Amino acid sequence: MTPEDIDNLQAGRELDALVVTEIMGYEGCVLAHGDSTFPPYSTDIAAAWLVVEKLSALKLRAQIEDSDGKSWTCTFHKWIGAPFCWDDVGSSIADTAPLAICRAALRAMLSQGDK
């Protein structure tokens, strides 16, 4: 999956399933097994916050901002040493905070796999 593919993902169960398998650590394709019991990460801020907490445990810090009253920006940063030295490892802009969080988290995980 490319960063551009991630940017085109829409909020909903397909994106939630990617979050489950790629970020939260559940094995297998959840949708293929008909399991819809996982949280609505891409549409509910409480569920999306679980994604922020998961990446925080991986030493990635989230910065989430209401960009202009119409969209949200989420950027995950990785500590690279020295005071105040952070590297942006995943960022996204979306209509809602949960969608921005999910897309940025997937981008962050993609970038971590490249290193």
N, C-alpha and C positions, 0 to 999 in steps of 0.2 A: 504494500500500500504506500502510495506516495503522499507527500504533504498536500498536493493538489486534490487527491482523492479524499483526504480527510476533510479539507475545506468544503467539499461538496456534500458531505454527509448531512442528512436532515435529522432533526430530533425525532425520536421514536424508538420502537423496540429493536430495530436492526442496529442502530447506533448503541443502544443499551447493551445488546449482546456483545458487541465489539469491546465495550468497556469491561464487561464481565470477563471475557476471555483474555484480552490483551493487558488489562490494568489490574483488575481485582484478583486475578490468579485462578479463576475456576477453569478446570480442564474441559476441553471439548467445545463444540459449537452448541450453545444452549438452545438456540432456536431450532436446530435440527432435531432436538429431542422433545420439542413442544413445551419446554419449561418456560413459563412466563411469570415465575414467582420472584424474579430478581427485581431490584428497585428500578424506578424510572429515572435513571441517572441524567438523561438528557432533557428532562422536562420538569424535574422537581429539585429545587435548590437544596433541600435537606439531603436528598440522595446524592446530588452532585458534590455536596460537601464531604461525603465519604470518599470520593475520588481524590479530593484535595488532601484529606488526611492520609490516604494510602500513599500518595506521592511525597507527602511530608515525611513519612516513615522511610522513604527512599532518599531522603536528604534533598528533596526538591521543594523550593519555596514558591507559593502562589502569590501573584499580584493580580487582583481582580478589581476592575474599575468600570463604572458607568461612564462610557466614553463621551457621549453627547446627549444623553437623555433618550436616545433611540437605539443604542447598541451597547454591548458589553465587550470588554477586552479582558482576556485572561492570558497571563504569561507565567510560565514556570521557569524558575532560575535555579541553577546549580552552583554551589559554592566552589570556587576554584582557587581559593587561598588569599592570603593577605587581607587586611581590613577592607571590607566593602567590595570585594572582588567576586562578582556573580556573573555567570554566563547564562544568557537566555537560551533555553533548550527547547522551548515549545510555546507558541503563541497563537491566539485566534481571536477574531472579532465575530460576534454573532448578535442576533436580535435579543437573545436572552442569556442571562448569566450561566444557567446550567449547560446550555449548548456550547457556549464559549469555553467553559471548563472542560467538557468532554473532548472537544476538538483539540484544545491545547494540550490536554493530558496525553491523548493519542500521539500528537506530534512530539511531545517530550519523550515518550517511550520509544518512538521511532528513532529519534536522535540518539538515545542512549544505546540502542542496538547497533548503531553505526560506529560506536567508539570501542 
